[in-house]
Amino acid sequence: MIAAVKRWHAVLCALPFFIPLGADAAEDLSGAAHDLARQTAAFAGAGEPVSVEYRNASSLGSGEFGQARGAFEAALKEAGLRVSDIAPVAELRLTLSENQTQYLLVEEAGKGDERQVWMAAWKRAGPAAAAVPGMALDRKLEWEQEEQILDVAFPATGMLVLSLSKVTLYTRRNGSWELRQAVPLSPGKPWPRDPRGRLRVTGASFQAFLPGMVCGGAAEPSLSMECRADDEPWVLESGSRATLLANFAVTRNYFDGRVATGTGLRKTIAPFYSAASVEERGRPLWLLATLDGRTQIFDAGLEPAGAVAGWGSDIAGTEASCGGGRQVLATRPGDAGQPDAIQAFAIVNRAAGPLTAPVEFAGPVTALWPSSATSALAVARNPQTGRYAAYVITVVCSM
């Protein structure tokens, strides 16, 4: 829906009434954002810089408002526009509003003396799966130590712990883990300041991915391992079905954006910290926690399809039978002003809805990796003791 007005600020006063109840609306936030972006590109010119100001005139909180901002900026980029405050060709003002049945995105665009106002709506829906009865996250402490824990995995024979100096195998005896064997790591150069590592187990065999190094080994009949300096892509898994190959930035703590999907698609996208896969109406989506503090949503072709705000840099995918069948476990942002926590979410209409209450930790979560189809491995550092603790976080569905 498009309207051209001269006194464009007056439109905001009538936002809830401008679009009739039940009027045609986009399928979701992403569709509404793309409708506006197409009109903006025709108005400003493809490839031109535009500046954007935002206003929230709805009842939605900062997280949902951030999702609207992310979806609009992703749609602008996809339409060929650049968001920049330096010599913009057009100045945009985006307002998020609502009426009884719809949410509204209202865009005021100015270019020279020309003014336009466009509106796009999408149907209101209740919180995504927030009322799933009995759904919760179970936290189980598996291991604690002084040295930083990068990852923990569970071969059939016991537990592997990946640290900065070694890979250690433990076996269960009398209800507790006992040391069985350790193999040291000998990197060819010092680790980066904020190192990360990933264990991937298949039966009794395992792979260990580290910055600039990959190791392969076996836990039986005894722990053995061979390592080599290599920039081989890390295998990122989500639940039991989705995999992504991603190149790690050796001197940093994130993936550089060069990725390949399980279908063989190769692409370079924005650098990111972690990844998870979900399905929405049978269509696969990838969620990537990017360096700008948002979680970007990508479709099966790894094209931008929206964004989620309000999460931390660590996410992991699970596939419990409740909560829509696929969930995303996400940490809190580092500046949340609260204890770090992990919470399960579902993605509906390209927006995140909470499925469980958050599980809080005494200190920051330093790693979050998928562990099984329904669980993830989380590492948290206790700021009082300085020790690292590894927990298995499991999505629990009560009948």
TORBA-899020 format. One record per atom (N, C-alpha, C): residue in one letter; x, y, z. Coordinates in pm, whole numbers, plus 50000, padded with zeros to 5 digits. Layout:
AXYZ
...
end
This chain:
M500854988250000
M500005000050000
M500895012350000
I500635021849910
I501485033549895
I500615045949904
A501115056149970
A500415069049976
A501435079949970
A501185090149888
A502075101749881
A501385113349951
V502075119650042
V501505130750117
V502515141850125
K502025154050142
K502915165450157
K503195167950305
R502175166750386
R502355169050530
R502515155350596
W503695149550575
W503895135550610
W503925132850758
H504345142250843
H504375139650988
H502975137951044
A501975143750980
A500615142551030
A500095128351020
V500675120550933
V500205106750916
V500375098651042
L501445101051118
L501725092851235
L500615093551338
C499915104551343
C498845105851442
C497695096351414
A497565091951288
A496435083351251
A496865069151221
L498025065051265
L498555051951227
L497595040451257
P497005039551377
P496175027751403
P494925027251317
F494565038451255
F493305038851180
F493535039351030
F494765041850986
F495035043950844
F494815031250764
I495205019750819
I494945006950753
I493755000350822
P492664997450749
P491484991650811
P491784978050873
L491004974650975
L491154961451036
L490854950850931
G491754940750923
G491554930150826
G492014933350686
A492664944950667
A493174948350535
A494254938350494
D494544937850363
D495574928750315
D496884931350385
A497534920850426
A498804922150499
A499794912250444
A501064915250464
A502124905850427
A502034893450516
E502684882750472
E502644870350548
E503344871650681
D504434879450686
D505194880750808
D505994893650805
L506774896050912
L507594908050921
L508544909250803
S509174898150766
S510124898450655
S509444902950526
G508224897950500
G507504902050381
G507164916750381
A506744921850499
A506424936150509
A507664944550485
A508784940450544
A510024947950526
A510464948050380
H510304936650311
H510694936050170
H509774944750084
D508474945450119
D507564954350046
D508054968750052
L508424973350171
L508914987050187
L510244989050117
A511114979250126
A512444980750066
A512354982149914
R511444975049852
R511294976149706
R510864990249667
Q509914995949743
Q509475009649714
Q510605019649739
T511385017149843
T512495026149875
T513545026049766
A513855014249713
A514855013249607
A514405020649482
A513105019749450
A512595026949333
A512645042049355
F512475046249480
F512465060549514
F513865066249521
A514775059249587
A516135064449610
A517095060949498
G516855049649431
G517785045149328
G518675034049381
A518755023149309
A519545011649353
A521015015449370
G521615010349476
G523025012949504
G523295025849579
E522265033749603
E522475046749669
E522475045149821
P523175054049894
P523145053650040
P521895060350094
V521345054650200
V520195060450269
V520455060150420
S519935069850490
S520015069950636
S518665065850693
V518665059750811
V517415054750870
V517345058851017
E516195064451056
E515865066751196
E514695057751231
Y514645053351358
Y513635043751400
Y512815049251517
R511535045151521
R510645048851632
R509715037251660
N509545033851786
N508635023251828
N507395029351889
A506275028651816
A505005033751865
A504045022151893
S504575010051911
S503754998251936
S503934993652080
S503224983052115
S503344977252249
S504474967052258
L505164964452146
L506234954652145
L507454959852220
G508204950652279
G509394954252355
G510594956752267
S511724959552331
S512934963052257
S513434951552171
G513254939052218
G513704927652140
G512964926552008
E511614927452012
E510824926551890
E511074938551800
F511264950351862
F511574962251782
F512914960551712
G513874954551781
G515164951851719
G515034942251601
Q514114932551612
Q513894923351501
Q513344930751380
A512444940351404
A511894948251293
A512994956451226
R513854962451306
R514974970051250
R515874961051166
G516204949451221
G517084940251149
G516464935551018
A515164932451021
A514494927750899
A514474938650793
F514234951150833
F514184962250737
F515564964750677
E516604964850760
E517944967250707
E518404955950616
A518054943550652
A518394932350564
A517674933450430
A516404937850434
A515644939350310
A516204950750224
L516624961750288
L517234972750213
L518494968050141
K519324960350213
K520554955250153
K520244946150036
E519234937450053
E518854928249947
E518314935749826
A517684947549849
A517144955649740
A518224964049672
G519464963349722
G520564970449659
G520894983949717
L520344987049835
L520614999949899
L521664998350008
R522335009350040
R523345009650147
R522855018850258
V522885013950382
V522515022250497
V523765029650543
S523735042850534
S524885051050570
S524425065050606
D525075070850705
D524785084750744
D525655094650668
I526515089750581
I527415098350504
I526775101450369
A526415114250350
A525835119150224
A524725110150172
P523685107350252
P522605098750203
P521785105650095
V521365097949995
V520495103249891
V519085105349944
A518665096550034
A517335097550093
A517435095450243
E516555102350316
E516475100650461
E515175093450494
L515305082350567
L514155073950598
L513855074550747
R512575074050779
R512125072850918
R511145061350923
L511475051151001
L510645039251009
L509985038551146
T508665037451146
T507905036551270
T507185023151277
L507335016351389
L506615003951414
L505365007251495
S504185004051441
S502925006851509
S502044994451503
E500774995851540
E499884984251544
E498434988651551
N497524979751508
N496114981051543
N495674967951605
Q494384965351611
Q493914953551685
Q494304940351618
T494494940551487
T494734927951416
T496084927251346
Q496794938751334
Q497994938951254
Q499084947351319
Y500324944051285
Y501444953051312
Y501724960851184
L502164973051199
L502374982051086
L503804987151085
L504424987050967
L505664994150944
L505345006250857
V505635018050908
V505365030450835
V506695037150804
E506935039250676
E508185045250633
E507935059050574
E508605068950629
E508605082450572
E509935084350500
A509885087650374
A511095089150293
A511165103150236
G512325109450250
G512545122750197
G513765123150107
K513615129349989
K514725131149896
K514585144949835
G515445154249881
G515295168049838
G513985173549889
D513165179049800
D511855184349838
D510755174049825
E511085161949779
E510075151649758
E509885143349884
R508645140449916
R508305132550034
R507345121349995
Q507545109850054
Q506665098350034
Q506435091450168
V505285085250181
V504995076650296
V504475063350244
W505095052450288
W504625039150253
W504315031350380
M503355022450370
M502975014250485
M502904999650443
A503284990950533
A503144976550513
A502714970350645
A501874960250638
A501334954050759
A501534939050754
W501554932950872
W501504918350881
W500654914651001
K500044902950994
K499054899051094
K499694896551228
R499004900851332
R499464898251467
R499264883651500
A500184878151579
A500084864251625
A500544863851769
G500094853651840
G500524852051979
G501984848051985
P502604848252102
P504004844352116
P504234830252063
A505304828451991
A505584815651928
A505824804852033
A504864795752041
A504994783752124
A505344786752270
A505034799052315
A505394802652452
A504594794652554
A503444789052511
A502574782052603
A502774766852597
V503884762352542
V504144747952539
V504184742652682
P503244734252722
P503174729952862
P504314720452897
G504924722853010
G505914713753062
G507244713652991
M507494722852901
M508764723152830
M509784730752913
A510984725252926
A511984731453013
A513374727552967
L514364734253023
L515764730853002
L516304724453130
D516914712853114
D517554705953226
D519064708353218
R519654712253329
R521104714953334
R521784704553422
K522814697953368
K523554687753443
K525034690853437
L525654692853554
L527094695153562
L527834682253534
E528754682553435
E529524670553400
E530974671553445
W531584683453435
W533004684353467
W533354698653506
E534394700053591
E534854713153636
E536364712553651
Q537064723153609
Q538524723353621
Q539044737653614
E540344739253647
E540964752453647
E541234757253504
E541764748353418
E542104752453282
E540834754553199
Q540914763953107
Q539764766953023
Q539324754552945
I538034752052948
I537424741152872
I536904746852741
L537324740952629
L536844745452499
L535614737752454
D535594724752482
D534444716552446
D534544703252520
V533424696352531
V533344683152591
V532464674552502
A532854662152479
A532064652952398
A532054639252465
F531114630752420
F530884618152490
F530914606352391
P532114600952366
P532194588352290
P531614577052373
A531454565452309
A530844554052379
A531644549952502
T532934552952503
T533794548252611
T533894557852729
G533334569952719
G533464579052832
G533254593552795
M534184602152838
M534064616552817
M535394622252771
L535384630252664
L536564637352616
L536444651952653
V537524657652706
V537564671752741
V538664678352659
L538284688452582
L539244695952502
L539634708652577
S540914709652611
S541454721552679
S542504727852588
L543104738652635
L544114745352555
L545394737152543
S545674728852643
S546944721552644
S546834706852608
K545594701352608
K545494686752589
K544064682552560
V543954670052515
V542674662952507
V542734651852610
T541714651152696
T541734641752808
T540534632452799
L540764619752823
L539704609752824
L539424605652968
Y538154605953006
Y537714601553139
Y536714590053121
T536684581153217
T535694570353218
T534874571153346
R533634566453337
R532724567053452
R532994555153544
R533184557953672
R533374547453771
R532724551853902
N531864543253952
N531164546054080
N530474559554078
G529884562753961
G529094574953951
G529864587653929
S531184587053910
S531984599053888
S532984596553776
W533484607453719
W534454606353611
W535864605053666
E536604595253613
E537984593053654
E538914594053534
L540094600153556
L541064601753449
L541524588353396
R541504587153262
R542014575053198
R543294577953121
Q543314588853042
Q544484591652960
Q544384605952907
A545534612252880
A545574625652823
A546654626052715
V546374633652607
V547324635752499
V547544650752486
P548804655452492
P549044669952488
P548844675652348
L548544688552343
L548464696052218
L549714704552204
S550274704852084
S551484712652059
S551264721851939
P550634733451961
P550374742551849
P551674748351795
G551684751051664
G552884756451602
G553094771151634
K552064777951681
K552154792151717
K551244794551837
P551434805651910
P550604808052028
P549114808851991
W548274804352084
W546834805452063
W546424820152059
P545344823551987
P544834837251993
P544354840652134
R544104853152159
R543774857652295
R542474851452346
D541534848952258
D540254843252299
D540014830352218
P540764819652251
P540714807552167
P539394800052181
R539054792752075
R537874784252075
R538254770652019
G537484760552052
G537744747252001
G536474739151996
R536474728851911
R535264720851890
R535634706251878
L534924697651949
L535074683151939
L533904677351860
R534224667951772
R533184661051695
R533454646051704
V532484638551758
V532674624351788
V531814615951695
T532394605351642
T531664595151565
T532084581551617
G531224575251697
G531594562551760
G532744564651856
A533844557251836
A535014558851921
A536024568651861
S535784573351737
S536684582851672
S536244597251700
F537184606451687
F536844620451710
F537724629651626
Q537244641651607
Q537994652751548
Q538024664151649
A539134671251653
A539254683251736
A539654694751644
F538784704951637
F539054716751557
F539534728051648
L540664733951612
L541264744751690
L541744755551593
P542034767651640
P542504778051548
P543784773951477
G543704772151344
G544874768451266
G545324754151283
M544524745651345
M544934731751371
M543714722751370
V543894710651314
V542864700551321
V543504687451364
C542814680251454
C543334667651507
C542324656551481
G542814644651460
G541964632951447
G542474622051538
G541564614551598
G542004604251690
G540924594351722
A541224585751820
A540294575451864
A540414573752015
A539304570152078
A539294567952223
A539524553352260
E539504544452164
E539714530152187
E540704524552086
P541524514552122
P541604508152255
P542264517052360
S543024527052314
S543544537152405
S543454550552332
L543554561352407
L543444574552348
L544644577252258
S544394580052131
S545444583352036
S544984595251952
M545944603251905
M545564615351833
M546734620251749
E546454624851628
E547434631251543
E546894644851501
C547754655051507
C547344668651474
C548224674151362
R547654683551289
R548424690251184
R547964704851174
A548884713451134
A548524727251108
A547684727650982
D546454733050994
D545534732650880
D544414742750904
D543994749350796
D542844758450803
D541594751550751
E541514738450770
E540354730750725
E539074736250787
P537984737150709
P536724742250767
P536254733750884
W535674740450982
W535074733451096
W533704728251054
V533314716851110
V531984711251085
V531054716151198
L530074724351160
L529104729451258
L527804721751237
E527324715651344
E526104707651337
E524984714651412
S523744711451371
S522564716651439
S521564705351448
G521294700551570
G520464688851585
G521144676851519
S520374668351454
S520934656351392
S520934656851241
R520364667651181
R520164667451037
R520924678150960
A521244689251020
A521814700450947
A523294702250979
T524104704350876
T525524706950895
T525944718850809
L526964725750856
L527514737250785
L529024736650799
L529744737550688
L531194738650692
L531554753350695
A532384757350792
A532694771550809
A534184773350836
N534794782950768
N536204786050788
N536384795050910
F537284790850999
F537534798451122
F538634808751097
A538424821051147
A539444831351137
A540534828351241
V541694823951196
V542704817751283
V543134826951397
T543294839851371
T543784849051474
T542654855651551
R541424851651526
R540254857651591
R539494846951668
N538244849951701
N537424840151771
N536084837951701
Y536074839851568
Y534844838451493
Y535124832151357
F534044828551286
F534144822951153
F534104834251050
D534954833250948
D535174844650859
D534104846750754
G533094838050748
G531984839850655
G532024830750534
R533124823650511
R533184813950401
R532544800750448
V531424797150388
V530664785550436
V530244776750319
A529874764350353
A529304755050256
A528244746850329
T527094744950266
T526004737450328
T526134722650294
G525304714450358
G525294700150331
G524864696750189
T524204706250121
T523784703949982
T524874707749882
G526014712849930
G527104716449842
G527154731049805
L526204739049853
L526214753549824
L527374760149898
R528164767849824
R529274775349882
R528984790249869
K529284797649977
K528984811849974
K529844819150076
T530024832150054
T530694840650152
T529664850450206
I529454850050336
I528474858550402
I529174866250513
A528404873250595
A529004881050703
A529674871850806
P530814875850863
P531434867850970
P530464865751086
F530634854251157
F529704850951263
F530404842651370
Y529764842251488
Y530314834651601
Y529794820351607
S528514818351581
S527914805151597
S526704803951505
A526204791651489
A525144789051392
A524154778751446
A522914779751399
A521884769851431
A520914769251315
S520294757651297
S519344755751188
S517964752651245
V516924758351183
V515534755651221
V514734753451093
E513474749651111
E512554748751000
E511354757551029
E510854764450929
E509654772450942
E508714768450828
R507594762150865
R506634757150766
R507294747850665
G508204739350718
G508864729550634
G510034734850555
R510334747750567
R511454753650493
R512634755650587
P513824751050548
P514984752550637
P515474766950642
L515914770950758
L516524784050779
L517814782150858
W518814790350830
W520024790850912
W520034803850990
L520394802951118
L520544814651203
L522024816051237
L522604827651214
L524014830051239
L524154842151331
A524844840251444
A525104851151538
A526264859451484
T525954870751422
T526964878651353
T527654888451448
L528704894751397
L529554903051483
L528904915951527
D527784919851464
D527134932451500
D526164930951617
G526154919251680
G525304917351798
G523924911851765
R523614909951637
R522334904151600
R522514889751553
T521404882651544
T521394869351484
T520664870651351
Q521394868751243
Q520824870051110
Q520154857051069
I519014858251000
I518284846750949
I518564845550800
F518934833450755
F519204830950614
F518324819450566
D517884820350440
D517094809450384
D518004798150337
A517424788150271
A518204776350230
A519304779950131
G519134790950058
G520154795549966
G521144805050029
L521094806250162
L521944815350239
L521774829850196
E520524833450162
E520174847350135
E519524853250260
P519784866050292
P519214872150412
P517694871450412
A517124867750527
A515664866250536
A515124872250665
G515904880450735
G515434886550859
G516534886650963
A516164890451084
A517154891251192
A516444890251327
V517194885651426
V516724884751564
V517654893151650
A517094901351737
A517894909351829
A517704904351971
G518644907652058
G518484904452199
G519114891452243
W519854884552154
W520564872352191
W522044875252204
G522754866052271
G524194866852280
G524854860852157
S526164859052165
S526914854352049
S526964839152037
D526434831852135
D526444817152131
D525034811852113
I524814804352005
I523534797751982
I523814783251941
A522824774451960
A522944760351921
A521554755151888
G521464746051791
G520184740551751
G519914727051812
T518654724451848
T518234711451899
T516964707051826
E516584694251846
E515434688551776
E514564680451871
A514184686151983
A513264679152072
A511884678352006
S511104668152042
S509824665851975
S508784676452008
C508974683952116
C508024694552150
C508554707852097
G507774718352114
G508214731652073
G508424733151925
G507564726651844
G507674727951700
G508664718751635
G509394710751714
G510314700951657
G511734705651642
R511984718551633
R513334724051629
R513394736451717
Q514454737451794
Q514614748651886
Q515994754751869
V516124767051916
V517414773851922
V517704777152067
L518834772652117
L519294776552250
L520194788652233
A519934799252307
A520684811652290
A521084817352425
T522284823152430
T522744830052550
T522214844352551
R522384851052664
R522034865152673
R523154873752615
P522814885852568
P523884894852522
P524784898852639
G526034901752608
G527004904652714
G526704917052793
D525914926452737
D525614938852807
D524204938852866
A523654926852890
A522274925952938
A522104930953081
G523184932153156
G523074936753294
G522494926353387
Q522444913753345
Q521924902753425
Q522914891153418
P522754881153507
P523604869253495
P523414862853358
D524484856853306
D524354850253176
D523374838653189
A522724835353080
A521694824953083
A521564818752946
I520944806952941
I520594800252816
I519094797852817
Q518464800652704
Q517024799152692
Q516694793152557
A515604785252550
A515184779052425
A514134787652357
F514254788952224
F513334796952144
F512884788952023
A511724792951969
A511264788051839
A511234800051744
I511374797351615
I511284807851514
I509964806151440
V509114816251450
V507814816351383
V507654829851315
N507324829951187
N507194842351111
N508464850751119
R509604843851114
R510914850151117
R511154858251245
A510424854951351
A510604861351481
A510804850551586
A511494854151695
A511824844451800
A510804845251913
G510304833751955
G509424832952070
G510004823652174
P509994827352302
P510574818852407
P509754806352429
L510444795152444
L509804782352472
L509974778152617
T511054782552681
T511344778452819
T511774790452900
A511784788653030
A512394798653117
A513904798053100
P514624809153122
P516084808753109
P516734801053223
V517834794153190
V518684787553290
V519874796653313
E520044801653437
E521084811553465
E522364805153517
F523484812353496
F524804807653537
F525464818453624
A526404814053707
A527064823453798
A527974833153723
G528464829053606
G529364837353528
G529064836153381
P529934841553295
P529664841553152
P529744827653091
V528884824952996
V528964812752916
V530044815052811
T531094806952812
T532224808852722
T532164799852600
A531304789752600
A531154780952485
A529784774452489
L529204772352371
L527924765452359
L527944757952226
W527984744652233
W528054736252114
W526974725552121
P526424721352005
P525474710052006
P526154697552061
S525404689752139
S525934677452197
S525214665252145
S523904666152129
S523094655352071
S521894661952004
A520964653951954
A519804659651887
A518974668451980
T518984665452109
T518134672852202
T518914680352310
S520234681252296
S521014687652402
S522194695452345
A522764703852430
A523944711652395
A524914711352512
L526184713852483
L527224714352584
L527564728952610
A527394733452731
A527684747352768
A528834747752868
V529734757252848
V530844759552941
V530674773353001
A530754774353133
A530634787153202
A531804788853297
R532224801153311
R533334804353402
R532784810953527
N533164805553643
N532734811253771
N533664822953805
P533164835253811
P534054846653836
P534644846853977
Q534044839754071
Q534554839554208
Q535704829654224
T535584817954161
T536634807754174
T537594807554056
G537174813153942
G537984812753822
G537964799353751
R537184789753800
R537134776453741
R536094775953628
Y536324766553536
Y535414764453424
Y534584751953450
A533304752753421
A532394741453442
A531674738253312
A531564725353279
A530884720653159
A529554714353198
Y528484718753133
Y527144714053161
Y526514708453033
V525714697953047
V524854693252939
V523484699652960
I523024707352860
I521734714152866
I520784706352774
T519744700452831
T518834691852756
T517444697852751
V516844697652631
V515444701852617
V514544690452664
V513734693152766
V512894682852827
V511444685552791
C510764675352739
C509344676352704
C508564666952794
S507744672452881
S506924663952968
S505584661452899
M505044649652917
M503804645752851
M502594650452933
end
